[in-house]
Amino acid sequence: MLLRHLDEVSPIACLGPLPPPPVAVTTPPPASVAMVSFQSKWRYLFMFLGVQLVVMALLSREGYQRRVTYFMRIFRKGDGVARNLSATGSDVYANLTILARAPSSSDVMTYCPQTSPFIRGPIHVSFPSGLTLAQVQRKNPLVVRGGRYRPPGCESRHSTAIIIPHRNREHHLKFLLYYLHPFLQRQQLNYGIYIIHQAGNYTFNRAKLMNVGFREAMREENWDCLFFHDVDLIPEDDRNTYICDANPKHAAIAMDKFGYKLPYNLYFGGVSALTPLHYLKMNGFPNNYWGWGGEDDDIGVRVSLGGMHITRPSVRVGRYKMIKHKLDKGNDINPKRFNMLAKTRQSWKLDGMNTAEYEIVRRQHRPLYTNITVDIGTEEGLHKTPAAAKPEPVDPAKPNQEQGKS
């Protein structure tokens, strides 16, 4: 009986209660392991930032290439300059002497080709110090008095007047003339350049000066097309032809100050082109925008109200470089511009070419342009002053007397 009882007792029970299972003791990782983990996080962060920088560089590849070209131009001389020019555009005066060939001996001159063979594409634009109007004149021997030009070897298919509103911008004017004359000659245009200079010190009125420019240019010649051109914008591609389209054309679609993009669809500023018929349909430009801003948008609305639409060249062709400058004295921001824009639909037939009042102070046919100094009055209207008190005529070339007397 006792033996049977002993057989039924488990051997484990005889050993007594089992000890508790061992407890796993975790020890903190050494400091070196924590440091490795911390460095890994920073490594991933730097990799992420690096990828972002690569993407940004690709998106702004054009700006990147321009900066690379700039620094390469510093370190390279001689033939390196030619390589850089090929990357950023050609010299606007390159091979310009070809244009000076003698005309045909035949009595009847043939028309120029539909597309000029002298157009080259992108133009290298820079602003060298020390440039004078006398130097510009020497580089353009075929330009005659009044800033007029006709192709010497053929009859141009197009005649274009360039209207430039102006006051106290002589520094910008000489650069514009330096590039604009050969630019237009390459396109085989019959053209003339008119500087419309606002006399006096009253607030600047760009749109009213353009009304004056249209009327006075058309009095001299029956132009096919009129380009209204800001003095501080330099064209960068001569494929951007200065001829009119079937509808009003906005040529300055891609300015460097806007990242070579159109800021908004109705923008019509900088450089624009109208035929005389376009101008009449939209009743010209507003006369009541004194100061900076608003008139470009008003003109864009007038295009639509006149039953037309805006045409533009491609972004690759309609490129312009702006000469950097501060806001001009006497051309402060117009605080009324938004209220005036809201009333354009009601005012466009009552304010425009049919109400433009002005008085010509002086007209000068200078070697590179025709200068028209004009009194356009004030917001209160045109107040004719006695002859003895008339504002003294101001000519953009007068301060340096670079071109002599007309």
Backbone hydrogen bonds in HBPLUS format (Angstrom, degrees):
<---DONOR---> <-ACCEPTOR-->    atom                        ^
c    i                          cat <-CA-CA->   ^        H-A-AA   ^      H-
h    n   atom  resd res      DA  || num        DHA   H-A  angle D-A-AA Bond
n    s   type  num  typ     dist DA aas  dist angle  dist       angle   num
A0005-HIS N   A0001-MET O   3.06 MM   4  6.27 151.0  2.15 141.2 148.7     1
A0006-LEU N   A0002-LEU O   2.99 MM   4  6.24 153.2  2.06 146.6 153.7     2
A0007-ASP N   A0003-LEU O   2.94 MM   4  6.20 148.0  2.04 144.8 153.6     3
A0008-GLU N   A0004-ARG O   3.17 MM   4  6.42 141.4  2.33 140.4 149.6     4
A0009-VAL N   A0006-LEU O   3.33 MM   3  5.32 143.6  2.48  96.2 106.0     5
A0013-ALA N   A0010-SER O   3.09 MM   3  5.27 122.2  2.44  99.4 113.3     6
A0015-LEU N   A0012-ILE O   3.01 MM   3  5.30 142.3  2.16 102.9 113.9     7
A0016-GLY N   A0013-ALA O   3.19 MM   3  5.53 162.0  2.22 108.2 113.7     8
A0033-VAL N   A0030-PRO O   3.10 MM   3  5.62 129.6  2.37 109.7 120.9     9
A0035-MET N   A0031-ALA O   3.03 MM   4  6.25 154.9  2.10 148.0 155.0    10
A0036-VAL N   A0032-SER O   3.04 MM   4  6.30 150.8  2.13 143.7 150.9    11
A0037-SER N   A0033-VAL O   3.11 MM   4  6.44 157.0  2.16 149.8 155.3    12
A0038-PHE N   A0034-ALA O   3.02 MM   4  6.28 156.5  2.07 148.5 154.6    13
A0039-GLN N   A0035-MET O   2.89 MM   4  6.13 156.0  1.95 149.5 156.2    14
A0040-SER N   A0036-VAL O   2.99 MM   4  6.19 146.8  2.10 144.7 153.7    15
A0041-LYS N   A0037-SER O   3.23 MM   4  6.57 152.5  2.31 145.3 151.0    16
A0042-TRP N   A0038-PHE O   3.24 MM   4  6.59 159.8  2.28 146.4 151.3    17
A0043-ARG N   A0039-GLN O   2.84 MM   4  6.06 148.0  1.94 144.8 154.7    18
A0044-TYR N   A0040-SER O   3.01 MM   4  6.29 158.7  2.05 151.8 155.5    19
A0045-LEU N   A0041-LYS O   3.00 MM   4  6.26 152.4  2.08 144.2 152.4    20
A0046-PHE N   A0042-TRP O   2.87 MM   4  6.13 160.9  1.90 152.0 155.9    21
A0047-MET N   A0043-ARG O   2.96 MM   4  6.18 153.0  2.03 145.7 153.7    22
A0048-PHE N   A0044-TYR O   2.93 MM   4  6.15 153.0  2.00 145.0 152.0    23
A0049-LEU N   A0045-LEU O   2.95 MM   4  6.26 160.3  1.99 150.0 155.3    24
A0050-GLY N   A0046-PHE O   2.84 MM   4  5.99 150.6  1.93 143.6 152.3    25
A0051-VAL N   A0047-MET O   2.99 MM   4  6.26 154.2  2.06 147.1 152.7    26
A0052-GLN N   A0048-PHE O   3.08 MM   4  6.39 156.5  2.14 146.2 152.5    27
A0053-LEU N   A0049-LEU O   2.96 MM   4  6.25 155.1  2.02 148.3 154.8    28
A0054-VAL N   A0050-GLY O   3.00 MM   4  6.28 154.8  2.06 148.0 154.6    29
A0055-VAL N   A0051-VAL O   3.00 MM   4  6.28 160.7  2.03 151.1 155.9    30
A0056-MET N   A0052-GLN O   2.90 MM   4  6.16 161.9  1.93 151.9 157.0    31
A0057-ALA N   A0053-LEU O   2.88 MM   4  6.06 152.5  1.95 145.4 153.2    32
A0058-LEU N   A0054-VAL O   2.96 MM   4  6.24 152.8  2.04 147.8 154.9    33
A0059-LEU N   A0055-VAL O   2.94 MM   4  6.20 156.3  1.99 150.4 156.9    34
A0060-SER N   A0056-MET O   3.00 MM   4  6.16 145.4  2.12 143.0 151.8    35
A0061-ARG N   A0058-LEU O   3.33 MM   3  4.89 141.5  2.49 110.4 104.2    36
A0064-TYR N   A0060-SER O   2.95 MM   4  6.23 154.1  2.01 151.6 160.0    37
A0065-GLN N   A0061-ARG O   2.79 MM   4  6.02 158.8  1.83 151.8 156.7    38
A0066-ARG N   A0062-GLU O   3.03 MM   4  6.30 153.6  2.10 146.8 153.8    39
A0067-ARG N   A0063-GLY O   3.10 MM   4  6.38 153.5  2.18 143.7 150.1    40
A0068-VAL N   A0064-TYR O   2.94 MM   4  6.26 158.4  1.99 152.3 158.6    41
A0069-THR N   A0065-GLN O   2.86 MM   4  6.06 161.6  1.89 149.6 154.8    42
A0070-TYR N   A0066-ARG O   2.93 MM   4  6.15 151.4  2.01 142.9 150.9    43
A0071-PHE N   A0067-ARG O   3.07 MM   4  6.40 162.5  2.11 152.2 154.7    44
A0072-MET N   A0068-VAL O   2.87 MM   4  6.09 157.0  1.92 153.2 160.6    45
A0073-ARG N   A0069-THR O   2.93 MM   4  6.06 145.1  2.05 144.4 153.2    46
A0074-ILE N   A0071-PHE O   3.13 MM   3  5.14 133.3  2.36  94.8 107.3    47
A0075-PHE N   A0071-PHE O   3.38 MM   4  6.75 151.3  2.47 146.0 151.6    48
A0076-ARG N   A0072-MET O   2.96 MM   4  5.97 138.1  2.14 148.7 159.2    49
A0080-GLY N   A0077-LYS O   3.06 MM   3  5.26 160.6  2.10 130.1 125.7    50
A0081-VAL N   A0078-GLY O   3.02 MM   3  5.72 144.6  2.15 116.8 124.6    51
A0083-ARG N   A0079-ASP O   3.24 MM   4  6.59 154.6  2.31 144.9 151.3    52
A0084-ASN N   A0080-GLY O   3.00 MM   4  6.26 156.4  2.05 148.2 154.4    53
A0085-LEU N   A0081-VAL O   2.92 MM   4  6.19 157.3  1.97 151.9 158.1    54
A0086-SER N   A0082-ALA O   3.03 MM   4  6.28 151.6  2.12 145.5 152.6    55
A0087-ALA N   A0083-ARG O   3.20 MM   4  6.48 133.4  2.42 137.1 149.1    56
A0087-ALA N   A0084-ASN O   3.01 MM   3  5.08 130.8  2.26  95.9 109.8    57
A0088-THR N   A0084-ASN O   2.99 MM   4  6.29 143.1  2.13 148.2 158.6    58
A0089-GLY N   A0085-LEU O   2.68 MM   4  5.28 128.8  1.94 150.0 156.5    59
A0090-SER N   A0122-PRO O   3.08 MM  32  6.39 160.0  2.12 135.8 129.5    60
A0124-HIS N   A0090-SER O   2.81 MM  34  5.21 171.1  1.82 136.6 137.7    61
A0094-ALA N   A0091-ASP O   3.01 MM   3  5.24 165.7  2.03 113.2 117.6    62
A0096-LEU N   A0093-TYR O   3.19 MM   3  5.27 156.2  2.25 129.7 123.7    63
A0098-ILE N   A0095-ASN O   3.19 MM   3  5.83 161.4  2.23 114.2 119.4    64
A0099-LEU N   A0096-LEU O   3.05 MM   3  5.72 149.5  2.14 116.1 123.1    65
A0100-ALA N   A0097-THR O   3.02 MM   3  5.33 152.1  2.10 107.2 115.6    66
A0155-GLU N   A0110-THR O   2.76 MM  45  5.88 165.8  1.78 144.1 149.0    67
A0112-CYS N   A0155-GLU O   2.85 MM  43  5.54 152.4  1.93 143.1 138.5    68
A0238-ASP N   A0121-GLY O   3.11 MM 117  5.32 150.9  2.20 138.6 131.5    69
A0123-ILE N   A0236-GLU O   2.75 MM 113  4.91 155.0  1.81 133.8 132.3    70
A0136-VAL N   A0132-THR O   3.21 MM   4  6.61 154.5  2.28 144.2 151.0    71
A0137-GLN N   A0133-LEU O   2.89 MM   4  6.14 154.1  1.96 148.1 155.2    72
A0138-ARG N   A0134-ALA O   3.09 MM   4  6.36 154.6  2.15 144.3 150.1    73
A0139-LYS N   A0135-GLN O   3.13 MM   4  6.39 143.4  2.27 143.6 153.1    74
A0140-ASN N   A0137-GLN O   3.13 MM   3  5.22 154.7  2.19 103.4 111.2    75
A0143-VAL N   A0140-ASN O   3.23 MM   3  5.77 166.0  2.25 117.7 122.0    76
A0144-VAL N   A0148-ARG O   2.85 MM   4  5.28 162.1  1.89 159.1 159.7    77
A0147-GLY N   A0144-VAL O   3.01 MM   3  5.80 128.7  2.28 147.1 154.5    78
A0148-ARG N   A0144-VAL O   3.24 MM   4  5.28 148.1  2.34 128.7 134.3    79
A0146-GLY N   A0366-ARG O   2.59 MM 220  4.97 158.4  1.64 139.2 147.0    80
A0149-TYR N   A0191-TYR O   3.02 MM  42  5.53 147.1  2.14 158.5 159.2    81
A0191-TYR N   A0149-TYR O   3.05 MM  42  5.53 148.1  2.15 145.2 155.0    82
A0190-ASN N   A0158-HIS O   3.08 MM  32  6.18 169.6  2.09 160.2 161.6    83
A0224-ASP N   A0159-SER O   3.17 MM  65  5.36 132.6  2.40 125.2 138.0    84
A0225-CYS N   A0159-SER O   3.20 MM  66  6.46 143.6  2.34 155.3 163.4    85
A0160-THR N   A0190-ASN O   2.86 MM  30  6.36 150.0  1.95 153.8 163.7    86
A0192-GLY N   A0160-THR O   3.17 MM  32  6.73 141.1  2.33 150.0 156.7    87
A0161-ALA N   A0225-CYS O   2.97 MM  64  6.41 159.7  2.01 152.7 156.7    88
A0227-PHE N   A0161-ALA O   2.79 MM  66  6.16 163.2  1.82 165.8 171.4    89
A0162-ILE N   A0192-GLY O   2.86 MM  30  6.21 164.4  1.88 163.5 168.6    90
A0194-TYR N   A0162-ILE O   2.79 MM  32  5.95 169.1  1.80 172.6 174.2    91
A0163-ILE N   A0227-PHE O   2.70 MM  64  5.97 173.9  1.70 171.3 173.2    92
A0229-HIS N   A0163-ILE O   2.82 MM  66  5.93 168.1  1.83 163.5 167.5    93
A0164-ILE N   A0194-TYR O   2.92 MM  30  6.16 155.8  1.98 166.2 174.0    94
A0196-ILE N   A0164-ILE O   2.99 MM  32  5.95 164.0  2.02 139.6 144.9    95
A0166-HIS N   A0196-ILE O   2.90 MM  30  5.72 143.1  2.04 158.9 148.4    96
A0198-GLN N   A0166-HIS O   3.05 MM  32  6.46 156.9  2.11 173.4 173.7    97
A0173-LEU N   A0169-ARG O   2.96 MM   4  6.18 156.6  2.02 152.8 160.5    98
A0174-LYS N   A0170-GLU O   3.24 MM   4  6.44 159.9  2.29 154.1 154.7    99
A0176-LEU N   A0172-HIS O   3.04 MM   4  6.34 161.2  2.08 155.9 161.7   100
A0177-LEU N   A0173-LEU O   2.93 MM   4  6.14 168.1  1.95 159.0 161.4   101
A0178-TYR N   A0174-LYS O   3.01 MM   4  6.05 147.7  2.12 134.4 143.6   102
A0179-TYR N   A0175-PHE O   3.19 MM   4  6.48 150.9  2.28 148.0 153.0   103
A0180-LEU N   A0176-LEU O   2.72 MM   4  5.71 161.7  1.75 157.3 163.9   104
A0181-HIS N   A0177-LEU O   3.34 MM   4  5.85 171.6  2.34 136.1 138.5   105
A0183-PHE N   A0179-TYR O   3.16 MM   4  6.08 150.8  2.25 144.7 153.5   106
A0184-LEU N   A0180-LEU O   2.95 MM   4  6.09 157.9  2.00 153.8 156.9   107
A0185-GLN N   A0181-HIS O   3.02 MM   4  6.23 153.9  2.09 150.0 158.1   108
A0186-ARG N   A0182-PRO O   2.98 MM   4  6.10 152.1  2.06 147.1 152.5   109
A0187-GLN N   A0184-LEU O   3.11 MM   3  5.20 135.1  2.32  96.8 109.1   110
A0188-GLN N   A0185-GLN O   3.01 MM   3  5.10 162.5  2.04 108.4 112.9   111
A0370-THR N   A0193-ILE O   2.91 MM 177  6.26 164.7  1.93 157.3 162.1   112
A0195-ILE N   A0370-THR O   2.82 MM 175  6.07 166.2  1.84 157.3 161.9   113
A0372-ILE N   A0195-ILE O   2.85 MM 177  6.11 170.7  1.86 176.7 174.8   114
A0197-HIS N   A0372-ILE O   2.83 MM 175  5.92 150.2  1.92 140.7 150.1   115
A0374-VAL N   A0197-HIS O   2.90 MM 177  6.16 160.8  1.94 168.5 170.5   116
A0199-ALA N   A0374-VAL O   2.94 MM 175  5.62 174.1  1.94 150.5 149.2   117
A0204-PHE N   A0330-GLY O   2.84 MM 126  6.02 159.3  1.88 162.1 166.5   118
A0291-GLY N   A0204-PHE O   2.82 MM  87  5.38 158.9  1.86 176.9 174.0   119
A0209-LEU N   A0205-ASN O   3.22 MM   4  6.42 155.6  2.28 147.9 154.8   120
A0210-MET N   A0206-ARG O   3.08 MM   4  6.42 142.8  2.22 144.9 155.3   121
A0210-MET N   A0207-ALA O   3.15 MM   3  5.07 122.3  2.50  91.1 105.6   122
A0211-ASN N   A0207-ALA O   3.10 MM   4  6.51 144.1  2.24 142.6 152.0   123
A0211-ASN N   A0208-LYS O   3.12 MM   3  5.01 120.2  2.49  92.1 106.9   124
A0212-VAL N   A0208-LYS O   3.04 MM   4  6.41 155.5  2.10 147.9 154.2   125
A0213-GLY N   A0209-LEU O   2.88 MM   4  6.14 158.0  1.92 145.6 151.9   126
A0214-PHE N   A0210-MET O   2.95 MM   4  6.17 158.1  2.00 148.1 152.5   127
A0215-ARG N   A0211-ASN O   3.17 MM   4  6.40 174.3  2.18 152.6 153.6   128
A0216-GLU N   A0212-VAL O   2.94 MM   4  6.09 171.8  1.95 161.9 164.3   129
A0217-ALA N   A0213-GLY O   2.93 MM   4  5.84 157.2  1.98 145.6 152.1   130
A0218-MET N   A0214-PHE O   3.07 MM   4  6.13 163.2  2.10 151.0 155.5   131
A0219-ARG N   A0215-ARG O   3.20 MM   4  6.38 130.9  2.45 134.8 146.9   132
A0220-GLU N   A0217-ALA O   3.06 MM   3  5.37 139.7  2.23 103.7 114.6   133
A0221-GLU N   A0217-ALA O   3.16 MM   4  6.52 154.5  2.23 151.9 159.0   134
A0223-TRP N   A0221-GLU O   2.97 MM   2  5.60 126.4  2.26 108.2  92.5   135
A0226-LEU N   A0274-LEU O   2.90 MM  48  5.49 155.8  1.96 153.2 161.2   136
A0274-LEU N   A0226-LEU O   3.00 MM  48  5.49 158.3  2.05 150.3 155.7   137
A0228-PHE N   A0272-SER O   2.79 MM  44  5.40 162.2  1.82 162.0 167.6   138
A0272-SER N   A0228-PHE O   3.11 MM  44  5.40 155.6  2.18 141.5 148.6   139
A0230-ASP N   A0270-GLY O   2.93 MM  40  5.38 148.6  2.02 156.4 165.0   140
A0323-ILE N   A0232-ASP O   2.88 MM  91  5.16 157.0  1.93 145.8 153.1   141
A0234-ILE N   A0321-LYS O   2.90 MM  87  5.17 165.2  1.92 145.8 150.8   142
A0321-LYS N   A0234-ILE O   2.92 MM  87  5.17 159.5  1.96 145.9 149.4   143
A0236-GLU N   A0319-ARG O   2.95 MM  83  5.44 155.2  2.01 149.7 144.6   144
A0240-ASN N   A0237-ASP O   3.12 MM   3  5.88 165.0  2.14 119.8 124.0   145
A0241-THR N   A0239-ARG O   2.98 MM   2  5.43 123.0  2.32 107.4  91.1   146
A0311-THR N   A0248-PRO O   2.94 MM  63  6.26 159.5  1.99 154.5 160.7   147
A0249-LYS N   A0273-ALA O   3.00 MM  24  5.03 159.1  2.05 144.9 149.7   148
A0273-ALA N   A0249-LYS O   2.74 MM  24  5.03 156.3  1.79 152.2 157.2   149
A0250-HIS N   A0311-THR O   2.87 MM  61  6.20 165.2  1.89 176.1 173.9   150
A0251-ALA N   A0271-VAL O   2.95 MM  20  5.49 134.6  2.16 133.3 145.7   151
A0253-ILE N   A0251-ALA O   2.95 MM   2  5.67 137.7  2.13 102.4  90.7   152
A0252-ALA N   A0271-VAL O   3.37 MM  19  5.18 159.3  2.42 139.4 137.4   153
A0254-ALA N   A0318-GLY O   2.90 MM  64  5.69 150.1  1.99 168.7 159.5   154
A0320-TYR N   A0254-ALA O   2.89 MM  66  6.28 144.1  2.02 151.1 153.4   155
A0258-PHE N   A0255-MET O   3.13 MM   3  5.47 148.9  2.23 107.1 116.0   156
A0260-TYR N   A0255-MET O   2.70 MM   5  4.64 150.9  1.78 144.6 140.8   157
A0256-ASP N   A0320-TYR O   3.02 MM  64  6.40 144.8  2.15 162.1 172.5   158
A0259-GLY N   A0256-ASP O   3.06 MM   3  4.91 159.7  2.10 109.5 109.4   159
A0267-TYR N   A0264-TYR O   3.12 MM   3  5.59 162.6  2.15 117.2 122.1   160
A0271-VAL N   A0269-GLY O   3.16 MM   2  5.94 127.3  2.46 106.0  91.4   161
A0279-TYR N   A0275-THR O   3.06 MM   4  6.35 164.3  2.09 157.2 161.1   162
A0280-LEU N   A0276-PRO O   3.06 MM   4  6.33 154.3  2.12 146.3 152.3   163
A0281-LYS N   A0277-LEU O   2.97 MM   4  6.20 160.4  2.01 153.4 158.8   164
A0282-MET N   A0278-HIS O   3.20 MM   4  6.48 148.6  2.31 152.5 159.2   165
A0284-GLY N   A0279-TYR O   2.84 MM   5  4.94 162.1  1.87 159.3 156.6   166
A0283-ASN N   A0280-LEU O   3.17 MM   3  4.98 163.4  2.20 103.5 108.0   167
A0353-MET N   A0283-ASN O   2.97 MM  70  5.46 155.3  2.03 115.6 123.6   168
A0292-TRP N   A0332-ASP O   2.76 MM  40  5.67 162.1  1.80 133.1 139.3   169
A0334-ASN N   A0292-TRP O   2.91 MM  42  5.34 171.3  1.92 145.4 142.5   170
A0298-ASP N   A0294-GLY O   3.05 MM   4  6.28 155.5  2.11 150.9 158.5   171
A0299-ILE N   A0295-GLU O   2.91 MM   4  6.12 157.4  1.96 150.0 155.2   172
A0300-GLY N   A0296-ASP O   2.97 MM   4  6.26 153.1  2.05 143.8 151.5   173
A0301-VAL N   A0297-ASP O   3.00 MM   4  6.28 151.6  2.08 146.7 153.3   174
A0302-ARG N   A0298-ASP O   2.98 MM   4  6.28 152.6  2.05 145.5 153.6   175
A0303-VAL N   A0299-ILE O   3.04 MM   4  6.38 146.3  2.16 148.3 156.5   176
A0305-LEU N   A0301-VAL O   2.92 MM   4  6.24 162.0  1.95 154.1 160.0   177
A0306-GLY N   A0302-ARG O   2.83 MM   4  5.91 137.6  2.01 145.3 155.3   178
A0308-MET N   A0303-VAL O   3.05 MM   5  5.44 152.2  2.13 155.4 155.4   179
A0307-GLY N   A0304-SER O   3.01 MM   3  5.31 157.9  2.06 114.0 116.4   180
A0317-VAL N   A0314-SER O   3.10 MM   3  5.33 139.0  2.28 102.1 113.2   181
A0318-GLY N   A0314-SER O   2.88 MM   4  5.97 176.3  1.88 168.4 169.4   182
A0319-ARG N   A0317-VAL O   2.86 MM   2  5.58 140.4  2.02  97.9  90.2   183
A0331-ASN N   A0328-ASP O   3.13 MM   3  5.30 146.3  2.25 128.5 124.9   184
A0337-ARG N   A0334-ASN O   3.40 MM   3  5.61 170.5  2.41 111.8 114.1   185
A0340-MET N   A0336-LYS O   3.00 MM   4  6.17 156.4  2.06 158.6 166.3   186
A0341-LEU N   A0337-ARG O   2.91 MM   4  6.09 153.2  1.98 144.5 151.7   187
A0342-ALA N   A0338-PHE O   3.14 MM   4  6.34 149.7  2.24 141.9 148.9   188
A0343-LYS N   A0340-MET O   3.03 MM   3  5.31 150.6  2.11 105.6 114.8   189
A0344-THR N   A0341-LEU O   3.19 MM   3  5.22 172.1  2.20 111.0 112.3   190
A0346-GLN N   A0343-LYS O   3.02 MM   3  5.44 137.3  2.21 109.3 121.0   191
A0347-SER N   A0343-LYS O   2.98 MM   4  6.12 138.5  2.16 148.5 161.2   192
A0347-SER N   A0344-THR O   3.11 MM   3  4.98 125.8  2.42  92.8 107.3   193
A0348-TRP N   A0344-THR O   2.96 MM   4  5.49 146.2  2.08 158.5 155.6   194
A0350-LEU N   A0347-SER O   2.95 MM   3  5.21 140.9  2.10 108.3 120.4   195
A0351-ASP N   A0347-SER O   2.97 MM   4  5.99 128.9  2.24 158.7 173.3   196
A0355-THR N   A0352-GLY O   3.06 MM   3  5.50 164.4  2.09 114.3 119.3   197
A0359-GLU N   A0375-ASP O   2.93 MM  16  5.13 150.1  2.02 142.2 151.6   198
A0375-ASP N   A0359-GLU O   2.84 MM  16  5.13 174.0  1.84 157.2 157.9   199
A0361-VAL N   A0373-THR O   2.83 MM  12  5.41 154.7  1.90 143.5 149.3   200
A0362-ARG N   A0373-THR O   3.24 MM  11  5.18 158.8  2.29 137.6 137.3   201
A0373-THR N   A0362-ARG O   2.86 MM  11  5.18 156.6  1.92 157.7 163.2   202
A0364-GLN N   A0371-ASN O   2.80 MM   7  5.04 163.1  1.82 153.9 159.1   203
A0371-ASN N   A0364-GLN O   2.73 MM   7  5.04 153.7  1.80 158.3 161.1   204
A0366-ARG N   A0369-TYR O   2.91 MM   3  5.39 135.8  2.11 156.7 162.6   205
A0378-THR N   A0381-GLY O   3.05 MM   3  5.22 168.1  2.06 129.1 131.6   206
A0381-GLY N   A0378-THR O   2.97 MM   3  5.22 158.1  2.02 107.5 114.7   207
A0389-ALA N   A0386-PRO O   2.87 MM   3  5.31 140.8  2.03 110.8 122.6   208
A0390-LYS N   A0387-ALA O   3.38 MM   3  5.28 168.9  2.39 102.6 105.1   209
A0398-LYS N   A0395-ASP O   2.84 MM   3  5.19 156.6  1.90 118.8 126.7   210
A0401-GLN N   A0397-ALA O   3.06 MM   4  5.87 128.2  2.34 144.3 158.8   211
A0401-GLN N   A0398-LYS O   3.15 MM   3  4.84 134.0  2.37  94.8 107.9   212
